[in-house]
Amino acid sequence: MTRWLTDSEQRAWRGYLTMHARLTARLSRQLQADSGLSLPDFEVLVHLTDQPEPRMRVGELATALQWEKSRLSHHLARMQKRGLVRRENCPSDARGAFVVLTEQGRAAIERAAPGHVDTVRDLVFDQLTSEQVNTLTEITERVLGRMAETAPDVTPSRNDRAE
């Protein structure tokens, strides 16, 4: 039997959905206006710059972004045309490939990051008390933990590992 949301749960859920949509739209507009990057470009570049070496296997990047491989492949092709990333073959796996941050990609994220952080700070963190930030952290960790616990056990097929 379905346990419908209470009025307060529904208000919280709909507020979250509206906030997420508006925040994503605002961040997308800010990045595009300030740096010419899309929010997905920025996400890819962040994941690459977070690595000890600015490179990731394509499959690992798809998993980190929670994107389908076809979506990532198309997006990487567009980023590669703009010189932000390049693909390199994996020397230990002839079918494998790495996505590598280029100098142009590093310069792009270094230009984009200050404005992005300023916007995130202005729209989110400057509106919250330190206690609210701690609560937000607790909420996100709890929900992400539950999602990890209940994720279907998916073992990549041989073809999925090819990238």
C-alpha positions as CSV (number, residue, x, y, z in Angstrom):
1,M,0.0,0.0,0.0
2,T,1.3,3.4,-0.9
3,R,2.2,5.7,1.9
4,W,1.3,9.1,0.5
5,L,3.3,12.2,1.5
6,T,2.0,14.2,4.4
7,D,1.3,17.9,3.7
8,S,4.6,18.9,5.3
9,E,6.5,16.2,3.3
10,Q,4.8,17.3,0.1
11,R,5.7,20.9,0.7
12,A,9.3,20.0,1.4
13,W,9.5,17.7,-1.6
14,R,7.9,20.2,-4.0
15,G,10.1,23.0,-2.6
16,Y,13.2,20.9,-3.1
17,L,12.2,20.1,-6.8
18,T,11.5,23.8,-7.5
19,M,14.7,24.9,-5.8
20,H,16.8,22.3,-7.7
21,A,15.3,23.3,-11.1
22,R,15.7,27.1,-10.5
23,L,19.2,26.7,-9.0
24,T,20.4,24.5,-11.9
25,A,19.0,27.0,-14.4
26,R,20.6,30.0,-12.6
27,L,24.0,28.2,-12.4
28,S,23.7,27.2,-16.0
29,R,23.1,30.8,-17.1
30,Q,25.9,32.2,-14.9
31,L,28.4,29.7,-16.3
32,Q,27.4,30.2,-19.9
33,A,27.5,34.0,-19.5
34,D,30.8,34.2,-17.6
35,S,32.8,31.5,-19.2
36,G,31.0,29.9,-22.2
37,L,30.8,26.6,-20.3
38,S,27.7,24.6,-19.8
39,L,26.9,23.1,-16.4
40,P,27.6,19.6,-17.8
41,D,31.0,20.9,-19.2
42,F,31.7,22.2,-15.7
43,E,30.8,18.9,-14.1
44,V,33.1,16.9,-16.4
45,L,35.9,19.4,-15.8
46,V,35.4,19.3,-12.0
47,H,35.7,15.5,-12.0
48,L,38.9,15.6,-14.0
49,T,40.5,18.3,-11.9
50,D,39.6,16.4,-8.7
51,Q,41.9,13.5,-9.8
52,P,45.6,13.3,-8.8
53,E,46.3,13.2,-12.5
54,P,43.6,15.0,-14.6
55,R,42.3,11.9,-16.3
56,M,39.6,9.3,-15.8
57,R,38.5,6.1,-17.6
58,V,35.4,6.9,-19.6
59,G,33.3,4.3,-17.7
60,E,34.4,5.7,-14.3
61,L,33.5,9.2,-15.4
62,A,30.1,8.1,-16.6
63,T,29.5,6.4,-13.2
64,A,30.7,9.5,-11.3
65,L,28.4,11.8,-13.3
66,Q,25.5,9.2,-13.2
67,W,25.2,9.6,-17.0
68,E,24.5,7.0,-19.6
69,K,27.7,6.2,-21.6
70,S,26.1,7.4,-24.9
71,R,25.3,10.8,-23.3
72,L,28.8,11.1,-22.0
73,S,30.3,10.0,-25.3
74,H,28.4,12.7,-27.3
75,H,29.2,15.3,-24.7
76,L,32.9,14.5,-24.7
77,A,33.0,14.7,-28.5
78,R,31.6,18.2,-28.2
79,M,34.1,19.1,-25.5
80,Q,36.9,17.6,-27.5
81,K,36.1,19.7,-30.5
82,R,36.4,22.8,-28.3
83,G,39.8,21.6,-27.0
84,L,38.7,21.1,-23.4
85,V,39.5,17.4,-23.2
86,R,41.1,14.7,-25.3
87,R,40.8,11.0,-25.4
88,E,43.8,8.7,-24.9
89,N,44.0,5.0,-25.3
90,C,44.7,2.9,-22.2
91,P,48.0,1.2,-22.6
92,S,47.0,-1.7,-20.4
93,D,43.7,-2.3,-22.1
94,A,43.4,-2.0,-25.9
95,R,39.7,-1.4,-25.6
96,G,39.9,1.2,-22.8
97,A,40.1,4.9,-23.1
98,F,40.9,7.8,-20.8
99,V,39.4,11.3,-20.8
100,V,42.2,13.7,-20.2
101,L,41.9,17.4,-19.2
102,T,43.8,19.7,-21.7
103,E,45.5,22.9,-20.8
104,Q,42.7,24.7,-22.5
105,G,40.2,22.8,-20.3
106,R,42.2,23.6,-17.2
107,A,42.2,27.3,-18.1
108,A,38.5,27.2,-18.8
109,I,37.6,25.8,-15.4
110,E,40.0,28.1,-13.6
111,R,38.2,31.1,-15.3
112,A,34.8,29.6,-14.6
113,A,35.2,28.5,-11.0
114,P,35.3,31.9,-9.2
115,G,32.1,33.1,-10.6
116,H,30.4,29.7,-10.1
117,V,31.5,29.7,-6.4
118,D,30.4,33.3,-5.9
119,T,26.9,32.4,-7.3
120,V,26.6,29.2,-5.2
121,R,27.7,31.2,-2.1
122,D,25.2,34.0,-2.9
123,L,22.2,31.8,-3.6
124,V,22.8,29.0,-1.1
125,F,25.4,29.3,1.6
126,D,25.0,33.0,2.4
127,Q,21.3,32.3,3.1
128,L,22.0,29.6,5.6
129,T,23.3,29.5,9.2
130,S,26.2,27.1,10.0
131,E,23.6,24.9,11.7
132,Q,21.5,24.7,8.6
133,V,24.6,23.9,6.5
134,N,25.3,21.0,8.9
135,T,21.7,19.9,8.6
136,L,21.9,20.1,4.8
137,T,25.1,18.0,4.9
138,E,23.4,15.4,7.2
139,I,20.4,15.2,4.9
140,T,22.4,14.8,1.7
141,E,24.6,12.1,3.3
142,R,21.6,10.2,4.7
143,V,19.8,10.2,1.3
144,L,22.9,9.3,-0.6
145,G,23.6,6.6,1.8
146,R,20.1,5.1,1.4
147,M,20.5,5.3,-2.4
148,A,23.8,3.4,-2.2
149,E,22.2,0.8,0.1
150,T,19.2,0.2,-2.3
151,A,21.1,0.5,-5.6
152,P,20.6,-2.5,-7.8
153,D,23.6,-4.7,-7.9
154,V,24.8,-3.9,-11.5
155,T,27.9,-5.7,-12.8
156,P,29.1,-4.1,-16.0
157,S,29.0,-6.3,-19.0
158,R,32.1,-6.9,-21.0
159,N,31.0,-4.3,-23.5
160,D,30.4,-1.7,-20.7
161,R,34.0,-2.1,-19.6
162,A,35.3,-1.4,-23.1
163,E,35.7,2.3,-22.4
